Amino acid sequence: MQKLNQNLKKIYKEESLAHQEQRYLKALETFKKLYPKHSNFSFYSSPGRTEIGGNHTDHQHGMVLAAAVNLDIIAVVAPNNSDSICINSEGFNLKEIKLNDLAFNPNEIGSSEALIKGICSKFKDLNYNIKGFDAYITSDVLKGSGLSSSAAFENLIGTILNYEFNNADISATQIALISQYAENVYFGKACGLMDQMASAIGGFSFMDFKEPQKPIVEKINFDFSDCNYLLCIVNTKGDHVDLTSDYTAITEEMQLVAKAFGKKVLREVDEKDFFDNIASLRKQIHDRAILRAIHFFKDNQNAFKEAQALKNNDFETFKNLIKDSGNSSFKFLQNIFSLSKPLEQNLALALALSEKILKDEGVSRVHGGGFAGTIQAYVPLKLVQEYEESMKKIFGQDSCHMLNIRNIGATKL
């Protein structure tokens, strides 16, 4: 266990080491009860992620800034010398996955089993090794928090297969691409690559998806705590049910503008041509689509500028860019509340309260897809207690989470 303790220090802050050690030992105890035949085992960890910059830009082949966070999914794993993957998870059990039957099953859309099968299928297509294993997993990546528990799970499975059966020869980028494939094709969710890539790589990641299958990825070393700030995610408890059409509309409307210029996505459209032709665009496309395109051009550049600010250790410029990005999401992208539920404005309320508490010292913005769910705030240490207490008073005791950036992505410990 001494080796485990040393490895925990690589991915967790000093103040959480005791908690994490107990968490891993408890997971191991459960694993041994579930799979008593195994005397050898390995530990794995895969982090959640937070979107920093580039709100709804990745699906238009744009630029984003994201980061892995200290909340993660952990696993205790042992090969089982069979053609089956058996995973038990805290809170629910997964069906056994037979490696000789990895065909897409429409009845499994939206399930964890679909993700596992999709990952294994892609490994097989790429001539990577896949074999059976037993695992127990537990997660503190909060569901509904916008921290992408699905990407963390996908990368966990891919990383296990990589280390256990492929000598860890598969790159983190390739694991992320495989994870995205599983979510797109088997799970049935059309997502970009940002979530999977941020979780796989760790730390701050600037990503350029101009060529989605060959993304340019740059890792940036930066820690908010060095600036006496904490990153906070506030879950406003907004209901995501029936919001699929709202998310889909953003992609469709941005592509509608691109199509007017004979392109597939907005990244292919010249920004000057777009602004020069707004008058003619309005004759064939509604105003909201045009406004959402304006957001894309603005936030695409903001993501690049935010990355540059972090590289230059210029936190004040970074904060100003985050504020500008948040304003663009509110005014132009318009993903703060759903027109189908105009009286439910959890995000707008959380942003208003954040602005009142933080004033000019901190900033806040919508986090992730929007319409319901979470906001992100950069809170100076002197205001952390007031901010946390205020958010919990309004949105519940489990609503406010202060996070650290984790520099290591999905990994074997």
Secondary structure, DSSP 8 states (H G I E B T S, - for coil): -HHHHHHHHHHS-GGGHHHHHHHHHHHHHHHHHH-TT-S--EEEEEEEEEEEE-TT-GGGT-EEEEEEEEEEEEEEEEE-SSSEEEEEETTEE---EETT-----GGGTTSHHHHHHHHHHHHHHTT-----EEEEEEE-S-TTTTS-HHHHHHHHHHHHHHHHHSTT-S-HHHHHHHHHHIIIIII-----SHHHHHHHH-SEEEEE-SSTTS-EEEEE---GGGGTEEEEEEE-----TT-HHHHHHHHHHHHHHHHHTT-SSGGGS-HHHHHHTHHHHTTTS-HHHHHHHHHHHHHHHHHHHHHHHHHTT-HHHHHHHHHHHHHHIIIII--SS-TTSTT--HHHHHHHHHHHHHTTT-EEEE-TT-SSSEEEEEEEGGGHHHHHHHHHHHH-TTSEEEE-B-S--SEE-
